[in-house]
Structures are given as structure tokens and as C-alpha cells.
Amino acid sequence: MPAKVFIQVNGLNITCGVSSHLFYLLKELGGFARENIILISGGGSAYQKFETLVNRLIIEPEIEHEQRSLTGFLKGVIRLRKLITQFKPSVIHSHHFYAANLAAFARGRKSIKTIQSVHGLIPESGILPHYNADLIIAVNDHIVTELSKKLNPSKRIVLVRYGYPFTTIEKKLDGSDKLKVITGSRLIADKGIDTLLHAIELLRNNASHFTFEFAGSGLEEERFKEQASGMPVTFLGEVTDLVEKLDDYDIIVNPTRSQMEGFPTIIIQGASRKLAVISTKFRGYESRLSDTNSLLTEVDDAQGIADALLLLHSDRKLLVQKQEKIFEDFRVVFDIKTAAGKFKALYSGEWSH
């Protein structure tokens, strides 16, 4: 039986929120994914781990938006049209606006439903429409609000949050004075890595009460390593299956200054393993984060991050309260079974809100 659903994703990478979301979603979909889903990707550092989760994995560099050009777009449309003829999908689900436009052009007059997931609000530029599908999936409340203002009322927008596996665990402090802190993202300025490093610098002698580890890689990695010289900081590079390794940590920091976040997966990942969360007030944070389940700072507030770290170190009861509260709040909202059920219904033709 030919696969019925195409999923298009820019790249499948180790440090990538969309890739992580897809990995756990496809695992949860199990036999449905292995029978019905063809995954089309531009490549990436982690594509091999997806091969056994789907009916077929196809690498097509033309769908990567970094490679976009008029010639590249036309090649991508022609290649996708051939795949449509070969596999006859009923649904094409795209995880980037460039791929969504490829799908819109490639399906022609065929009765194929198109879905586009919007993982963040990026500035609209260029000639291609940024929201070009029959159904738009938003990953956070603020995206629904903003798109409802922009798009024609006839455009269908549904909220489907990321899903992650939450397993009840007992978090135990090892008795050490030191707390283990981790952050994970692409190492670029937009993610606020320099702000976190400045916060560590502001801790001065108190920095010795913590260990700091940075997971990920990126264009500004060397600059951040230079900034971290002399600090108790370890750069881990790309970490495969980061979620499974988070049990060893106490605190996760999300220092982002980006205004394009959907909802940072590093926060959900940390919550799933009972890590206390320190986060900036990124765009849309208030949908799930509050003073009761996390410690919040303004964007670029290095002193605020430093103060939050010291507070959790000095008040271990508060640390445990934050770990328990974020776990309990998020385990329902970001439940992987709920997310998988919603996607399966959409892929099966249930298009109601």
C-alpha cells in the first residue's frame, strides 16, 4: 500500500527543535507512521535515526530553504510532482513556508490536502507567501492570535502543541553543593548565549557553586568559547538524544532574545525530566510559563539570570518546588499521546477544530 502522507522538513538535525518534535511524534505514531508516512528532508546531521520510523525517507536538497532560488524552486516543484505521481499522497504536511509553497505548486489540480506547521513568527519577505496551505498548525497560542489577525478568516488555523514523553521520576539532589545547569540551542546570538555567559561572569566566586554545560553548535560558537574563557563552562557540541541525558541536571536555562520562537523545545525537554526552568520572557512565554512554575527574567537581563541561579542554589526547597511544578504543568499540555492523536486525526481527514 503506498504511503498516504508526505511530511516535508527542511533538515533533520541533532540540535533542532523541529527535528526533535518529529522524532518523538513519529515514534509515538508507530505502525501508522511506518505504513503511511514518507518523510522528505533536505538532509541534516540526524536523518539516519528517522529511517526506521517511517515508510520511506527521501533526501531532497532542493526543499531546503537555504538553497532557494528560482531555478531551485522549479526543480523542487518538478521533483515533488514526480514523487506525488509515484506515491499518490492524500496529505502533504510541510514544516517550513518554502516547503509549503513547493507543495502548493506541485499538487496542481490534484485533490491533495496541504498542511503547514508554523513553528515561529518570522518576518515576511520575498515573493513567496509565508502561509500557503489548506490548514495551518500553530504550535503556541500567540501564533494563533497573530495569524488570526493576518490571514483571511476562511483560512483554517488549529493549535497543536509539541508532544514529548513525560515519565514519572523521582528527582534526587546528590548532596553536592554544586548544581548542574544546562542550556541547549544553536550557538547564535539570537539564542542569548552571550547573555547567559555574562550572567555566569556576574556570579564571580559564586560561579563555583555550579557547573554549566552548553549543548549545540552554531556559527558563533568560537566567539562564545572565547567569552567563556576562565569560566566553569563546558561546550558539549551536538548531543544525540539530549532528552535522555537530562536526568543528570538540576536547572535548564533558556536565555533567548529571539522574537521568532514558537515555544522553545528545550524548555519542554527540561520539564519532561524535572529540571527547574529559568527563562527570558520571549514572545509567547506567558501561554505556559509563569512565576509559579519557573523563574522569569527580562530579555538580555544577565543580572536577573544570575540572581535566579543564586536563589535556586540557596533555597533547595524552592528548587524542588519549581522542578515538580513545571513537570506537572507540562506533562498534560505537552503529552505525546495527545499530540500524536491530533496529528493522526488530521492525516486521516478530520479537519474540524
C-alpha positions as CSV (number, residue, x, y, z in Angstrom):
1,M,0.0,0.0,0.0
2,P,1.5,3.4,-1.0
3,A,2.2,5.8,1.8
4,K,-0.6,8.4,2.1
5,V,1.2,11.3,3.9
6,F,4.2,13.3,2.9
7,I,6.0,15.2,5.6
8,Q,8.4,17.8,4.4
9,V,11.1,19.1,6.8
10,N,14.0,21.4,6.0
11,G,16.7,19.3,7.6
12,L,16.8,16.6,10.3
13,N,19.5,17.8,12.7
14,I,20.7,16.9,16.2
15,T,20.2,20.3,17.6
16,C,16.9,21.3,16.1
17,G,13.5,21.7,17.9
18,V,11.5,20.7,14.9
19,S,13.6,17.5,14.3
20,S,13.2,16.6,18.0
21,H,9.5,17.1,17.8
22,L,9.2,15.0,14.7
23,F,11.3,12.2,16.2
24,Y,9.1,11.7,19.2
25,L,5.9,12.2,17.2
26,L,6.9,9.5,14.6
27,K,7.9,7.1,17.4
28,E,4.6,7.5,19.1
29,L,2.7,7.1,15.8
30,G,4.4,3.7,15.5
31,G,2.8,1.5,12.9
32,F,0.7,4.3,11.4
33,A,4.0,6.2,10.5
34,R,5.7,3.1,9.2
35,E,2.8,2.3,7.0
36,N,1.6,5.7,5.8
37,I,4.3,8.4,6.1
38,I,7.0,9.3,3.7
39,L,9.5,11.8,5.2
40,I,11.1,14.2,2.8
41,S,14.1,16.1,4.1
42,G,16.9,18.2,2.8
43,G,19.3,16.1,4.8
44,G,21.0,17.0,8.0
45,S,23.1,15.6,10.8
46,A,20.5,13.2,12.2
47,Y,18.5,11.9,9.3
48,Q,19.6,8.3,9.8
49,K,17.8,7.9,13.1
50,F,14.5,8.6,11.3
51,E,14.9,5.8,8.7
52,T,13.2,3.1,10.7
53,L,10.3,5.3,11.9
54,V,8.6,5.9,8.5
55,N,7.6,4.1,5.4
56,R,10.4,5.8,3.5
57,L,12.9,8.6,4.0
58,I,13.8,10.6,0.9
59,I,16.6,13.1,0.8
60,E,15.9,16.1,-1.5
61,P,18.3,19.0,-1.0
62,E,16.0,21.1,-3.2
63,I,13.5,21.5,-0.4
64,E,16.0,23.3,1.9
65,H,15.1,27.0,2.1
66,E,18.8,27.9,2.4
67,Q,19.2,26.7,-1.2
68,R,16.3,28.6,-2.6
69,S,16.4,30.3,-5.9
70,L,14.0,30.5,-8.9
71,T,15.8,27.6,-10.6
72,G,16.0,25.6,-7.3
73,F,12.3,26.2,-6.6
74,L,11.3,25.0,-10.1
75,K,13.5,21.9,-9.7
76,G,11.9,21.3,-6.3
77,V,8.4,21.5,-7.7
78,I,9.2,19.1,-10.6
79,R,10.8,16.6,-8.2
80,L,7.9,16.8,-5.7
81,R,5.4,16.4,-8.6
82,K,7.2,13.1,-9.6
83,L,7.0,11.8,-6.0
84,I,3.3,12.7,-5.9
85,T,2.7,10.7,-9.1
86,Q,4.7,7.8,-7.8
87,F,3.3,7.6,-4.2
88,K,-0.1,9.3,-4.5
89,P,-0.3,11.0,-1.1
90,S,-3.6,12.4,0.2
91,V,-1.9,14.8,2.5
92,I,1.3,16.9,2.3
93,H,2.5,18.3,5.6
94,S,5.2,21.0,5.4
95,H,7.3,22.3,8.3
96,H,8.5,25.5,6.6
97,F,6.9,28.0,4.4
98,Y,9.3,27.3,1.5
99,A,8.3,23.6,1.5
100,A,4.6,24.6,1.8
101,N,4.9,26.6,-1.4
102,L,6.6,23.7,-3.1
103,A,3.6,21.5,-2.1
104,A,1.1,24.1,-3.2
105,F,2.6,24.4,-6.7
106,A,3.4,20.7,-7.1
107,R,0.0,19.3,-6.3
108,G,-1.6,21.2,-9.2
109,R,-5.2,20.3,-9.5
110,K,-4.9,17.0,-7.6
111,S,-7.2,16.7,-4.5
112,I,-4.3,16.6,-2.1
113,K,-4.8,18.4,1.3
114,T,-1.9,20.6,2.4
115,I,-0.9,21.3,5.9
116,Q,1.7,23.8,7.1
117,S,3.1,23.9,10.7
118,V,4.2,27.3,11.9
119,H,6.9,26.9,14.4
120,G,7.6,30.6,14.8
121,L,6.6,34.0,13.5
122,I,9.4,35.1,11.1
123,P,9.4,38.4,9.2
124,E,7.7,38.2,5.9
125,S,9.9,38.9,2.9
126,G,10.4,37.7,-0.6
127,I,7.7,36.8,-3.2
128,L,6.5,33.5,-1.7
129,P,3.6,33.7,0.7
130,H,4.5,32.6,4.2
131,Y,1.3,30.8,4.9
132,N,0.3,28.7,1.9
133,A,-1.7,25.6,2.9
134,D,-5.3,24.4,3.3
135,L,-4.7,24.1,7.1
136,I,-2.3,26.0,9.3
137,I,-1.0,24.4,12.5
138,A,0.3,26.7,15.2
139,V,2.5,25.4,18.0
140,N,1.6,28.1,20.6
141,D,-1.3,30.4,21.5
142,H,0.4,33.6,20.4
143,I,0.9,32.2,16.9
144,V,-2.8,31.5,16.6
145,T,-3.6,35.1,17.8
146,E,-1.2,36.7,15.4
147,L,-2.2,34.6,12.4
148,S,-5.9,35.1,13.1
149,K,-5.2,38.9,12.6
150,K,-3.2,38.4,9.4
151,L,-5.0,35.7,7.4
152,N,-8.3,35.5,5.7
153,P,-11.0,34.3,8.1
154,S,-11.6,31.3,5.8
155,K,-8.1,30.0,6.5
156,R,-8.2,27.2,9.0
157,I,-5.8,27.5,11.9
158,V,-5.5,24.9,14.6
159,L,-3.4,24.7,17.8
160,V,-1.4,21.5,18.2
161,R,1.4,21.7,20.7
162,Y,4.6,19.7,20.6
163,G,4.4,16.4,22.4
164,Y,7.1,14.8,24.5
165,P,7.3,11.7,26.6
166,F,6.8,12.5,30.3
167,T,7.8,9.7,32.7
168,T,7.2,10.0,36.4
169,I,10.7,10.2,38.0
170,E,11.9,11.0,41.5
171,K,14.4,13.8,41.3
172,K,17.1,13.5,43.9
173,L,19.8,16.0,44.8
174,D,23.1,14.2,45.2
175,G,24.0,16.1,48.3
176,S,26.7,18.1,46.5
177,D,26.8,21.8,47.0
178,K,27.1,22.2,43.2
179,L,24.0,22.4,40.9
180,K,24.3,21.2,37.4
181,V,23.0,23.7,34.8
182,I,22.5,23.1,31.1
183,T,21.2,25.0,28.1
184,G,20.8,23.7,24.6
185,S,20.3,25.5,21.3
186,R,22.1,26.6,18.1
187,L,25.0,28.7,19.2
188,I,24.0,32.0,17.7
189,A,23.4,35.5,19.2
190,D,19.6,35.2,18.8
191,K,19.5,32.5,21.4
192,G,21.0,34.7,24.0
193,I,24.1,32.6,24.7
194,D,26.2,35.7,25.4
195,T,23.7,36.9,28.0
196,L,23.9,33.6,29.9
197,L,27.7,33.8,29.8
198,H,27.6,37.3,31.1
199,A,25.3,36.1,33.9
200,I,28.0,33.4,34.8
201,E,30.6,36.2,34.8
202,L,28.4,38.2,37.2
203,L,28.3,35.3,39.6
204,R,32.1,35.8,40.2
205,N,33.2,33.5,43.0
206,N,29.7,32.1,43.4
207,A,30.1,30.5,39.9
208,S,32.0,27.7,41.6
209,H,28.6,26.6,43.1
210,F,27.5,25.4,39.7
211,T,28.6,23.6,36.6
212,F,27.5,25.0,33.3
213,E,27.1,22.9,30.1
214,F,26.1,24.2,26.7
215,A,24.7,21.7,24.2
216,G,24.7,22.5,20.5
217,S,26.8,24.1,17.8
218,G,26.5,27.1,15.6
219,L,28.0,30.0,13.6
220,E,29.2,31.9,16.7
221,E,30.5,29.0,18.7
222,E,34.1,30.2,18.7
223,R,33.1,33.7,19.9
224,F,31.2,32.2,22.8
225,K,34.0,29.9,23.7
226,E,36.3,32.9,23.8
227,Q,33.8,34.7,26.0
228,A,33.6,31.7,28.4
229,S,37.4,31.5,28.9
230,G,38.1,31.0,32.6
231,M,34.5,30.2,33.5
232,P,33.2,26.8,34.7
233,V,31.6,26.2,31.3
234,T,31.8,23.1,29.1
235,F,30.7,23.1,25.5
236,L,29.3,19.7,24.7
237,G,28.8,20.1,20.9
238,E,26.0,18.2,19.2
239,V,24.3,15.9,21.8
240,T,22.4,13.0,20.3
241,D,19.2,12.2,22.3
242,L,19.7,15.1,24.7
243,V,16.3,14.4,26.4
244,E,17.5,11.1,27.7
245,K,20.6,12.7,29.2
246,L,18.8,15.5,31.2
247,D,18.2,13.4,34.3
248,D,21.7,14.3,35.5
249,Y,20.9,18.0,35.6
250,D,19.1,20.3,38.1
251,I,18.4,23.5,36.1
252,I,17.8,24.4,32.5
253,V,18.2,28.0,31.2
254,N,16.5,29.4,28.2
255,P,18.2,32.8,27.6
256,T,16.7,33.5,24.2
257,R,16.3,37.0,22.8
258,S,14.6,35.8,19.6
259,Q,11.2,37.2,18.8
260,M,10.5,34.3,16.4
261,E,10.2,31.5,18.9
262,G,7.1,29.2,18.7
263,F,7.7,27.6,22.0
264,P,11.3,26.6,22.8
265,T,11.6,22.8,22.8
266,I,14.5,23.0,25.3
267,I,12.0,24.1,28.0
268,I,9.6,21.2,27.3
269,Q,12.6,18.8,27.2
270,G,13.8,20.1,30.6
271,A,10.3,20.0,32.1
272,S,9.9,16.4,31.0
273,R,12.9,15.5,33.2
274,K,12.0,17.7,36.1
275,L,14.6,20.4,35.6
276,A,13.8,23.8,37.2
277,V,13.4,26.4,34.4
278,I,15.0,29.8,34.2
279,S,13.8,31.6,31.1
280,T,13.6,35.1,29.5
281,K,10.2,36.4,28.7
282,F,10.3,35.5,25.0
283,R,7.4,36.3,22.7
284,G,4.6,34.0,23.7
285,Y,6.1,32.8,27.0
286,E,3.0,33.6,29.0
287,S,1.0,30.9,27.4
288,R,2.7,28.2,29.5
289,L,5.3,29.9,31.8
290,S,4.5,31.8,35.0
291,D,6.1,32.8,38.2
292,T,4.6,29.7,39.8
293,N,6.3,27.1,37.6
294,S,9.6,28.9,36.6
295,L,11.9,31.8,37.2
296,L,11.4,34.5,34.6
297,T,13.7,37.4,33.6
298,E,13.6,40.1,31.0
299,V,15.4,39.6,27.7
300,D,19.1,40.4,27.9
301,D,18.9,40.6,31.7
302,A,22.2,38.8,32.7
303,Q,21.9,40.0,36.3
304,G,18.4,38.6,36.5
305,I,19.6,35.2,35.4
306,A,22.5,35.3,37.9
307,D,20.1,36.2,40.7
308,A,17.7,33.4,39.7
309,L,20.6,30.9,39.8
310,L,21.7,32.0,43.2
311,L,18.2,31.9,44.5
312,L,17.8,28.3,43.5
313,H,21.2,27.4,45.0
314,S,20.4,29.0,48.3
315,D,16.8,27.7,48.6
316,R,16.7,24.0,47.8
317,K,13.1,23.7,48.8
318,L,12.2,26.3,46.1
319,L,14.4,24.4,43.6
320,V,12.4,21.2,44.2
321,Q,9.1,23.1,44.0
322,K,10.0,24.5,40.6
323,Q,11.1,21.1,39.3
324,E,7.8,19.5,40.4
325,K,5.5,22.3,39.3
326,I,6.9,22.6,35.8
327,F,6.7,18.8,35.4
328,E,3.1,18.6,36.5
329,D,2.0,21.6,34.4
330,F,3.7,20.5,31.2
331,R,3.0,16.7,31.3
332,V,-0.6,17.3,30.5
333,V,-0.3,20.1,27.9
334,F,2.6,18.6,26.0
335,D,1.6,15.0,26.3
336,I,2.9,13.0,23.3
337,K,-0.1,10.7,23.1
338,T,-2.4,13.7,22.8
339,A,-0.3,15.3,20.1
340,A,0.0,12.1,18.1
341,G,-3.7,11.5,18.3
342,K,-4.4,15.0,16.9
343,F,-1.9,14.5,14.0
344,K,-3.3,11.1,13.2
345,A,-6.8,12.5,13.0
346,L,-5.7,15.4,10.7
347,Y,-3.8,13.0,8.5
348,S,-6.9,10.7,8.3
349,G,-9.0,13.6,7.1
350,E,-10.6,15.1,10.2
351,W,-10.2,18.8,9.6
352,S,-12.5,20.2,12.3
353,H,-11.2,22.4,15.1
